Amino acid sequence: MADPKDIVIEFIQSKSKQKSKFYFNDLAALFPEMKMRDAKKIINQLVSEGVLEYWSSGSTTMYGIPGTGKQAATEGED
């Protein structure tokens, strides 16, 4: 089996033309055999390593690659 972190990154990059931010459930669905808690650990590791970042609208939290998406320019990111 491929490294779970690589699976998440490849998924996000493959969808980057359509979307830049993903809900936790979108990413957890990549690992149907895994408990949600274990999937959360993988995603949180990617965030702590700086590979992914949290994005919050105030009512929901999403994940994306730093510096991507429509909000990047308005949030002072390059």
C-alpha positions in Angstrom: 0.0 0.0 0.0 1.2 3.5 -0.8 2.1 6.0 1.9 -1.2 7.5 3.1 0.3 11.0 3.1 1.2 10.6 -0.6 -2.4 9.4 -1.3 -3.8 12.6 0.2 -1.3 14.9 -1.6 -1.9 13.2 -5.0 -5.7 13.4 -4.5 -5.5 17.2 -3.8 -3.1 17.8 -6.7 -5.3 15.8 -9.1 -8.3 18.0 -8.1 -6.4 21.3 -8.0 -7.9 22.5 -11.3 -11.5 22.3 -9.9 -11.0 23.0 -6.2 -8.3 24.1 -3.8 -9.9 23.3 -0.4 -11.4 20.0 0.9 -13.5 19.0 3.8 -12.1 16.4 6.2 -14.7 13.9 5.0 -13.5 14.3 1.4 -10.0 13.3 2.5 -11.0 10.6 5.0 -13.0 8.9 2.2 -9.6 8.1 0.6 -9.2 5.5 3.4 -12.4 3.6 3.7 -10.7 0.8 5.7 -9.4 3.2 8.3 -11.1 4.6 11.4 -11.8 8.3 11.2 -9.5 9.0 14.1 -6.5 7.4 12.2 -7.3 9.4 9.0 -7.4 12.5 11.1 -3.9 11.8 12.5 -2.5 11.5 8.9 -4.2 14.8 7.8 -3.0 16.6 11.0 0.5 15.3 10.4 0.5 16.9 7.0 -0.7 20.1 8.5 2.0 20.1 11.2 4.6 19.4 8.5 3.4 22.4 6.5 2.3 20.3 3.5 -1.4 21.2 4.1 -3.0 24.1 5.9 -6.3 24.7 7.6 -8.7 27.2 6.1 -11.7 28.3 8.1 -14.8 30.2 7.0 -15.8 30.6 10.6 -18.4 27.9 10.4 -16.4 25.1 8.7 -12.8 24.0 8.4 -11.2 22.8 5.2 -7.8 21.7 4.2 -5.6 22.7 1.2 -2.1 23.2 0.0 -0.6 26.4 1.3 -0.8 29.4 -1.2 -3.5 27.9 -3.5 -7.0 28.9 -4.2 -8.9 32.2 -4.6 -8.3 33.3 -1.0 -4.5 33.1 -1.3 -4.2 36.6 -2.8 -6.6 38.2 -0.4 -4.9 36.7 2.6 -1.5 38.1 1.8 -0.1 34.8 0.5 1.9 34.5 -2.7 
